[in-house]
Amino acid sequence: MFITTGAFNDRGQRGEKIVWEKIKQAFYQRKCLIYWRYPIFPLRGKIRKEADILIVDSELGLVVIEVKSLLIDQIVSIQGHCWTYQNFYTGEGKPYQQAENQLFSLLEYFNQEPSLSNKIPAKVLIALPFITTKQWQTKGFHKLISNPPILFEDHLLSLETTRKIIQQAPGIIVGQKINNYQWNLILNTLSGTPILCKKNHKVLGGNNSKGKMIQKIRNHIHEFDLEQEKIAKQIPKGFQRIRGVSGSGKTVLLCQKAAIMHLKNPDWKIAFVFFSRSLYGEIIQQIDQWVRYFSHQQQTYNINNQQLQVFHGWGSREQLGFYRFLCQVTGVVPLGVNQTTFQQPSEALGEVCFSLLNQTAIPHIFDAILIDEGQDFMVKNWHYQEKQPFYWLAYQALRPVDAVDIKQRRLIWAYDELQSLDNLEVPHPSEIFGKELGNIVTGKYENGINKTEIMSRCYRTPHLIIIAAHAMGMGWLRTQGILTGISDKKDWQSLGYEVEGELKDGDKITITRPLENSPNPLHDNCQDSLIKFNKYLSRQQEISALYKQIYNDLRQDGLRPSKEILVLILGDYFDSFRLQQTIASFLMRQGIDIYIPGSKRCNDLSQEGFKNQFWYEGAVTISRIHRAKGQEADMVYIVGLDHISKAEDNLLFRNQLFVAMTRSQGWLTMSGIGNYSLYQELENVLKQKDKFTITYRSPEQREIMVTEAAELLQRYRLGERNFQQAELSNMNLPHLNLENINLIGANLSGTNLQYSNLNRAKLIAANLENANLTGVSLVKAKLSGANLTNANLTNADLTNADLRDVILSNTQGIMNDS
């Protein structure tokens, strides 16, 4: 397991890369986790630097390696820990002491855990990739009393020697043998999982009560997730998108990434932007926790710090948002909601951003912008030059990362289109930034950081609930066929599912979700059903039953009203508003304190005052679905299912249900009045539990594309042909029609294109190394300058193909057809 947290610095880049690659090779088959630049930022005097390489090994413990890309003549003298340099970027340094400081800072994390404190072996080395052992000895440095353990250039020539030098280096802490429990605790501590654990409180319920079960689960050690760890710690060189299923931790990871960016680059100007105002408090708290964690409590997040700002997408007179901030900077008078054509929040925001882009040029202010809830910033109307206005506004506000490639900017966005409540536009790059930037998030950066990350594991919502939510959101068991869904097995896998059978209309398929993709432990700790659906004859019956259930939660099950119980109401604005008021009034009359998000206090029905507030201590929150996005509770009640059942083919209503169901991190009860086909569909879904066998039909309204390959095909079908410089390595693209596609300079190394149609394709200077081109049709294709090293061209049709200056080393297949 190897994690590169950022781009290699220009200074010393070559030496650091050499050591990093050798360490990766030497430790490839060991039980370990190795970082290039683990983010730790203690303030020790003026020293504020990450360790170059951190090895976390199940046998060796912690190993910090400080890399110095020095030539022997650049070291003038060594006195104790102090090295004096010449013709180097600095006059002196203390490389061993610097690495020691980093190690001791790391140990502070582990010393807070009794089972790890002073029990983990730990050591420090210096790596000198451009100095040999002989050169060091010729200078007489090996005779120094303070001579530290060093990896020299000649050591790095042998993987065995590299391992041996590291293993034999003297330990600063001897420690003891690491057991499996300690190993998992070490990984979780490095990832910062302890700060995500919620505090327990005294529960008055019985041993089998919901409160006791929640208490038990909160003591559970979260499983280390390598993919999450990579996404959170890595800082991309430019664009990055993070797609994740609901409850996968997108917001948490973005907050961690923002905090690390800020600590690592305190001179950067960073914006964290989100859509739902009720998330203000949570996001600020999360960022503050991560800043504290990685600075050893020496720094906090300061809302007045202009270098890291948290913005609601729009903002208000009382609280500056991203749009209003840019209006302020450019001197443009900001527009209010009442001045827009559309009342829908996303469309209204898109309209004002469109207006701002038309009025003035946007200055380059930020070095990085992170966007959460990315699906909610998409609009159907108000496209600015065929681009999404909010995203283009953010893009324009960013400084180019590279002075040469000014298109590359550090814009990171996370999304899940199934959580979109106002429109069905999908945040794909060509839709957001226009066709000329359609390839910006395909493939990897040169340091291995993915431009697109997909998070398939759902941590928040229990196994059966997340499956039911997807089934209802897409309409798996809908009598008339699936409304929205996936037509490729790899796309299903990317969302955490496995599909047996062929995805062809009329064929039977079986959909399952492996338990490892739903690690919420309540699934294994609760014998009762976690999800229920109740139909009632009247609204009064439904609300009375809701009261009895909440009363039982509070009195018998030991749940707390705030943050543990949540009532959600579905439907359009007017229906949901009326029902919210009715339920709130009834519960208040029964003696249960309630809170409506946005109100000044509990038991206040006005909804005026604190737009950012969602919870109120001691009160049960009753919310319409738009306010509830990003929130979660242990016991969730969804009321008024009939409001959306009247239009069961409305995807936006289906999305409402999906969002509501996935707010649960424990139990879920749904209810409605009357009798609708959606009710029968829901009952059938609950009977299926975690295995669905259905007759596949192509999605009726919208096909969901997850993988980069699926997106490429969709864009091709929509008429795009320009995929120059696209990063498409190791993709599976067999039996496709890609005639006339422009792949000039594209990376297709290791890609499977067998039996695809690439007639008249432009593959000039493309990298097709190790590509499977068996049976591919390349009639009149332009391949001049392409790299076909180790490619398989067996039975390929190269009639009239342009093969000038093609690299054919070890190419398989008959080449005389051209």
N, C-alpha and C positions, 0 to 999 in steps of 0.2 A: 504494500500500500504506500504510494508515493504522492505527495501533494506539493505542487509548485504554487506558491501563493501569489506570485506576480511575475512581471517581466524581469529578466536579469538586467542589472544596472550596466550602463555603458562602460563605466570604469570597472575593471576587473571582470568583465563579463565572460571573457574567454576562459579564464582560470576557474571561475565558479562553475561554469558549465562542465568543464572537464571533471572536476571533483564530483559534482552532482551526478553525472552520468555513470562514473565509476562506482560510486556508492550504491546507486540503484542496481547496477549489475551484480555487485558483490553481495547485496542483501536480498536479491530477487526472491529467493525461495525460503526466506526466513519469516518467522511470525513477528512482524514489525510494522511500524508506521513511521514514515520518514517525511519530514517537511523541509522544503527550501524556504527559509524565512518564516518560521512560526511566529505569529504576531504576539509579542509580549513587549510592553512599553513601560518598564519601571523608570522612574526619574531618579537616577543616582548621580547627583551633581549635574553635569552637562551631558552625561552619557545617556543616549536615548536611541538604542539600536537593537534590532532583532538579531538573533543568532543566525548565522548563514545556513547551517544545516543542523537539524535536530533529529537524532535517531532515537526512536522509542522501541526498544527490542525486548521481547519476552524473557530473554536470558541476560542481556547486558544492561538492561534498565535504560537510563537516560545517557545519551552521548551528545555533547555539543561540540561542533566542529567549526572553528573560525578559519575562513579561507583568506589567504593573502596572495594576491597575484604579483608577487615580487620577484625580481631577478636578484641573483646573489650580490651583484654590485650595488644594488639599491639599499642594502642593509649596511650602514656605516658601523654601528656598534650595538651591543646589547648589554645593558647594565640592569641586573635584576629582571623585573618584568618590563622595563622600558626599552623599546627598540627605537633607534635613531635611523632615519631614512634620508636618502638623497634622490633627486629626480623622481619623486613619488608625489602623489596628490597631497600628502601631509608630511610634516617634518619628523614626527615621532608617533608612536603608538604603543599600546599595551595589549597585544592580541590575546594572550592567555588570560590575563586578568579580565579583559572584556568578556571573553567566553565564560569565565567563572561567574561573573556578575549575572549573565543571562541564566546560567544553570541555577544559581541560588534563587533567582527570581522565580524560576519554574518550580523549584522545590517548595517555595512558599505556598503554592497551590496544594501540593500533595501533603504538606505538613498539617493542613486543616482536616485531613482525613486520618483518624487514629490508626486504621489498618495500613496506611501508607507512610505515615510520618517516620522519617529516618530509616525506612525499610527498603527503599528502592536504590539499587546500585546506580552510581552516577559518576561520570568522568568527562574530561575535557581534552580535546586535541586541537592542534593547529595543522592546517593543510597548506603546503607550499608547492603548488603544481608545476612551477617553473624552476625549482631548485632541486638538485640531486643531493643524495646523501654525501657523495664525495665532495661536492662544492661546499657544503656545510662544514664538513670536517676540515677541508683545506683552510677555511677561514678560522678554524679553531673554536667555533661556536659550540661544538659538542662537549667541550671541556667545562663549560660554564655550569656552576652549581644549579642555576635556575633553568637549565635546559629542559624545556617541556617536551611531552610526547608529540611527534610531528609525522605527518604523512608527506613524504617527499615524492618528487616526480617519478623516480624509479620504483617506488612502492606501488604507485598507481598503475604501473604497467601490468601488474599481476593481481587478479581479483583475490586470489588466495592470500597474497601478501597484504593486500589492503585490509581484508578481514582480520588477519593475524595481528597487524599493528594496532587496530582498534580494540581487539579483544584483550591484548596484552598491556594496553595503556593502563597506568596506575589509576585506581579509583579515588575520587575525592570522598565518596561515601561507598563503603563496602557493601552495605545492604544485605539482602538475603534473597533466596530463590523466590521468584514471583509466581503465585498461584493464579488460577483462572479468575477467581473473584477479584483479586488485586489487579489483574490485567484489564479486566473490563472496567474497573473503577478508574484506572489510569487513563484509558481511552476517553471515558466520559468526562473526566476532569479536564483533559486537554481540549475537549470540544466545548466546554463551558456548560454542560448539561445541568450542574448543580443549581445554577441561577434560575432554571426553568421550573424547578420543583416548587410547588405551592405549599404554603405553611398549613399544617394541620391545626385543628381546633378541637376542643372537647365536644364529643358527640353523645347525646343523651339517648339515642335510639338503641335497640337491642343488637345482638351480635350479627343478626342477618339483615339488619336495616340498611337502607341505601347509604345513610351517613357513615356507618361503620365500613361498608365496602369501599366508599370513596376514600376514607381514612387509610385503609389498607393499601389502596392503589397509589396514593400519594407518597407512600413509603417505598414504592417500587423504583428500582434503579432503571432508568431509561436505557434502552439498547443503543449502543453506538452505531451511528449510520454514516458510513464512509462518504456516500454521495452528498449527504447534507453537509458534512464537514468540509468537503472540497468546495461546494458552492459558497458556503459562508466565508471561508478563509481566502478564497482566490479573488484577486482584483484584476479584472480583464483589462487588456490594453485598449479596448474600444467598446463597441456595442456588445451587449449580452442580454438574452431574454431567458426568463425562468418560467417554465410552464409547470404547474403542479396541480394535482387533484386537491379538492377542498380538504383542509385539515392537514396538509402535508408540511406545513411550517414555512410557507413562503414569506409571510410578514416577519417572523422571527429571524429568518436567515437574512432578509434584506436589512433589518435593523442591525444585526451583527456585522454585516458587510459594511454598512455606513459607519459604524463605530470604529472598525478596524481601519477603514480608509482615512478617517479623521485622525486617528492616533498615528498612523503611519506617515501621513502627509498633512501635518497641521497647517501648512500654507495653502492647501487646496480649499476652494470654495465649493461646498457640497450641498445639494438640496435633496431632501427626502419628501416625495410627494405622494399623496393618497387621496382617495375619493370620498370615503364616508367620514363625516365630521366626528362621529362618535368614537373614532379610533384615535383621536388626538392624544388622549391620556395614555392609552396603551402603548402607542408608538414611542412617545417621549420616555415613558418608563422603561421600555425595552432598550432603547438606545443608551439611556443612562446606565442601566445595569451592565451592558456590554462594555461601555467605556470604563466603568469602575473595575470590571473583572480583569480586563486586559492591561489596566494600568495599576493593578494591585491597590485599588481604592484611593489612589493618589490624584485621580482626576474624576470629574463628573461632567455630565452633559449640562451645558448652560444655555438656556433658551435665548439669551442675549448674545451668544457667540455667533457672529455673522459668518463664520467659516463652515458651520454645520447647522443648516436651518431645516426645520420640519414644517411643511406647508400642506394645508388642505388645497385641493386643486383650484378652487375659486377664491375662497376667503370672504371676509366681510369687513365692514367699517371697523368693527371691534378687534378683528384678528386677521392679520395679513396672510393671504393665500398666495399661491404661485402666480396666478393670473394678475392679481392686484399688485403683487410685488413688481412684476414686469411693467405694469402700467405706471407705477410710481417711478421706476427707473427711467422709462422713456418719456415721462411727462404727459401721458395720455390719460384722460379722465375715464376711470373704470365704469363699466356698465353694470347695472343691477339686474336681478332676475326679472323684475317687472318690465324691463326695457327689451326683453327678448321675445322672439316669435313663439318659441316652444317653452312649455312649462316643465317638460321632462328635464331632470337635472343634467344628464349627459349632453342632450342636444342644446340646451341653453348655454352650457359651458363651451361647447363647440362653436356656437354662434359668436360669443364674445371673443374667443380666441381668433376666430376667422376675421372679425372686425379689427382686432389689434394688429394682426399680420398685414392687413391691407392698409393700415394707417401709418405704420412706421417700421423702420428697420430695427431688429432686435439685437442688442449688443451681446458680445460673448462675455458672459459673467461667470459661469460655473465651470469647474473642472470635472465634475461628475454629478449626474442626476439619477436618482433611483426612484422608480415609479411602482407603487403597489396598487393592487386592484386594477391592473392595466386594461381589463376588458371594459371597465366603466368609463374610460376616457374615449372610447370609440363612438363615432356618430354616423348616422345614415345620411344626414344632410350636412351642408356647410363644408364640403371638402375644399381645401385650399390648394389649388393647382394639383388636383388629384392626390392630395395627401391629407392625412388626418390632422386637423388644426391644432389640437392640444399637443400632440407628439411633435409636430413640426415647430411649434413654439418652443418646446423644450430643446429640440435639436439646435435651433438657431441660438438659443441662450448658452450653448456649450462652446467652450474653447476647443479647437482641434487638438487631438492628442499628438498628432504627427505633423510637423511643419511641411512635410512633403505631401502626405496624403491628407488633405484638409477635410475630407469627407469622414474620416475616422474620428468619432467622438465617444466619450465614455457615458453612454446612455444605457441604463439597465432597467428592464421592466419585467414584472411578474404578473401572471394572469391565469385565469381559468374561465373559458368562455361560457361554461355551464352556470356560472354565477352572475352572468349579465342579466340585469332586470329591466333594462329600458330599450335595448336594441340587440340585434343578432349579428352585428358586424364582428368579424374575427380579427384580432390584432396580429395579422401576418405582416412581415416586413414590406412587401410590395404594396400592400393595402395602406400601410401606415406612412411610409416614406416615399412612395412612388417606385416605379419599375427600375429606375436607375440605381436604387439602393436596395433592390429586392434580395440581393445575395449577402447582405451584411452579417447575417447570423448563421451562415452555413459553415460547418466544419469547426476547426480549432485555430487558436493563435499559435505562433511558433513555439511557445513554451508549453504547449499541451493543454492550455485552458480552453474548455469548450465555449463556443459562441452561443450555443443553445443548450440549456439544461432542462431535463424533464424529471419531475419528482412524482413517483408513482405510489409511494407509501403514505397512507393516511394515518396519522398519529392521533388525531383528535377523536374521530367518530368510530365507535365500535364496528366490528366486522360486518354484522348483518345489516346495520343501519346504513353504512356507506354503500353497500351493494343495493339495498332497496332504493336508496336515493338516486343512484345512477339508473336503475331500472325504470323508475318513475320519470326521472328527468328526460330520459331518451325515449321511453315508451316501448321497452322490450316486449311486454306482453299486451300491448295495445291491439285490439281486435283488427283494426284497419291497417296495422303495420307500424314499424318504427318511425318516429317523427324525425329524430336526429340521431346520428350514430356514426359508426366506424366501419369501413369496408376493407380494412387491411389488418392482418393478424399482428404485425409488428406495432401498429398503432394501438391495438388493444393491449398488448404487453406494456407499452409505454404508460398506460393508465393503470397498470397493475393487474390486468386480467389475462386469463388464458382461454383460448378458443379452440375447440375441437370441431372439425368439419370444414367444408369449403364455404367461403363467404360468397355464395352465388344465390340469386333469387330462387326461392323454392326449396333450397337444401336445408336440412336440419343441422343446427349448430348447438354446441353446449358451451355456455359461458360460466367460468368459475373464477374465483379470486383467491389465490393462495393466502393462507393465514399470515405469512410473513409480511405481506403488504398491508395488513391491518393490525399493527402491533398494540392497539389499545388493550390492556390486560383485563378489562372488565369482562370481555368475552369468555375468559376462562374462570372468572371468579364469581360469576352470578348464574345461578341455576334458573331463575325466572326469565321470562321473555323480556327483552330490552325494548321491544317495539310493539305498540298496540294501535289498533284503529277501532273507533267506536262511532256508530251511526245513531242519530237521535231524531225523534219525530218533530221536535220543536227547538227553537233557540234557547228557550228558558230551560228545557231539559239539559241541553248541552252545557250551558253556563253553570247550572246547579251541580252537574257532575264534575265540572272543572273545579269548583269551589271545594267539594268534598275531597278531591284528589290532592289539591294543594294543602288543605287542612291536615290531611293524613301525612303528607310529606314533612310538614313542619312539626306536628305533634308526635307522630309515631316513628317516622324514619330519620328524624334528627337533621333534616336539611335546613340550611340557612336560606332566608328569602332572597338576599342579594347575591348574585353571581352563581347561585346553585340552582335556582328555579327561574325559568324564563317562559313567558307566554308570548307566542307569535301569532299574528293575524294576517291572513292572506287576502288577496283580492285587489281591485282597483282602489284608487285614492278614497273615493266617497264611501264605498262599502266597508273598507277596512277601518276608516276613521270612525264611522258610526258604531261598528262592532267593538272597537277599542274602548270607546266611551262607555258603551253599555256594560262590558265586562268589568271595567275599572270601577264603575259606580256600584255594581252588584257586590264585588269583592269587598269594597270599602264598607258597604252596609253590613256585611257579614263579619266585620272586625279584622280583615286582613289589610295591612298597609300595602299600598301599590305605588309604583312609580312609572310615569310615562316619560320616555326619553325627551329631553329638552325642557322639561318643567323646572321651576325654581326649587320645588320641594316635593316631598312625597304627598300622596293624596291630593294632588293638584292636577286638574284636568285641562289647564290652559295651554300647556305645551309651549310656553314662552319663557325664556330666561337663559338657560344654559344649553346651547345647541350641541356642545361637545359631550355632554354628560349622558351616560346610558344607564348607569347603576346608581342606586341610592341605598346606603346602609340601612338594613332593617326592613326593606320593602321589596316586593316582588315586581320585577319589571314586566310591563305589558307593552309590547312594541309591534308596530307594523314592520313588514319585512325589510323595507329599504333602510330603516334605521339599524337593523340587526346585523347587517353584513360585517363580518370580521369578529363578531362576538361569539361566545360559547357559554354553555351552562351544563350542569350535570343532569338536570331534569328539564326537558323541553316539552311544552305543550303547543301543538299547532291547532288553532281553532279556526272555524269558518272554511273548511275545505270545500264546501259547496260553492263558495265565491269563485273558485277557479274551475270547478268541475263542470260549470255550465258551458265552458269553452275548452274542452279537454285537448283540442288540437292547437291551442295557443302556446307556442314555445316559451314565450315570456312568462306565462302563468306556470308552465312546467318548471322553468328556472326558479320561480318563486318557491315552489315546493322543494326543489333540490336544495336551495340555499337554507330554507327553514329546517329541513331534516338534518343537514350537516352542521347545524349549530350545536347538536347534542354531542356531549362527550361522555354520556352515560345512558340515560333512558329517554325514550321518545314516545309520546302519546299523541295521536292525531284524531281529530273529530270533525264532523260536519252534520248537517241536517239534510233530509230528503233522500233521494235515491238516484244515483247517476252511474253511468258506465265507468267513470274513473274510480268509483268506489270498488266495483267488482275487479277492476284491474289491480288496484292496490291490495285487495284481499288475496288475489292470485299471486302477487309478488311476495307477500308475506308467507304464503304457503311454500313457495319455492325455496326460501331461505338462502342458501349460498350456492345453489346449482340450478342454472336455467337452461332448459332445452327448448329451443324455439325454431320456428321456420324463418329463415333469414329472408328479409326483403331490403332492398336498397332504401336508405333513409328518404322519407317522403319530402322533408322540407330543407334539411341541411346536413351535409356530410362533414364530419369532424376530422380534420387532418392533424396528426400529432407529430410524426417523424418528419425529418427534413426531406426524405425521399418522397413522402406522400405530398408534401407541400409543393415540391418541384413539379410533380405530375399534375397537380391541380392548376398551378400557374401555367404550365404548358397547355393544358386543355382550354384555359381561358385566353389563349392566344399569345402568351409571352414566348419569346424565342431567345432572348438575350440572357445567357447565364455565364458571361465572361468571368473568369477568375473565381468561379464558384468552387467552394470546398466540398467535394462530394466523395471523398475517399472512403473506402471500405463499405460502400452502400450496396444494397441488394436491389438492382434495377433490371431484372431479366424480363424478356418478352414484352418490351415496351416499344411504343411508336414514338420516337424522338427525332423524326425527320426534320431536317433544316434547323436543328437546334444550334445555337452559338455557344460553344464551350471553349473558346479561345483562352488559353492559359489556365484552364480549370484543372483542379487536382482530382483525378479519378483513380489514383493509385489503390490497388486492391479491390476495386469496385467490380461487382458481378453484373455484366451487361450482356450475358449470353443470349443469343437469338433476338436481340433487340434491333429495331430499325433505326440506323443512324445514317441513312442515305442523305447525302449533301450536307452532312453535319460539319460545322467548322470546329476542328480540333487542333488548330495550329498552336504549337508549343504547349499542348496539354500534357499533363503527367499521367500516363496510362501504365505505369510500372506495376507489374504483378496483377494487372487487370484480367478478368476472365472475359474474353471476347469471342468465345466459342460460338460459331454459327452466326455471328453478328453481321448485319448487312451494312457495308460502308461504301456503297456505290456512289461515286463522285464526291466522296468525303474529302475534306482538306485536312491532311495530317502532317503537313510540313513542319519539321522541327519538333514533332511530338516524341515523347520518351516512351517506347514500348518495351523497355527492358523487362524480361521475364514474363511478358504478357502472353496469354494463350489465344492464338488466332486460328485455331483448328477449325476448318470448314467456314472460315469467314469469307464473305464476298467483298473483294477489294477492287471490283471493276471500275476502271477510270479514277481510282482514288489518287490523290496527290500525296506521294510519299517522299518528297524531297527532304533530305537531311534528317530523316527519321532515325532514332536510336533503336537498333534492333538486337542488342546484346541478349543472348539466351532466349530470344523470342521463339515460341512454339507455333507450329502450324505452317501451312503452305503459303508462301509469299509471292508466288509467280502468277497469281490471278490478275495482278494490277496491269 
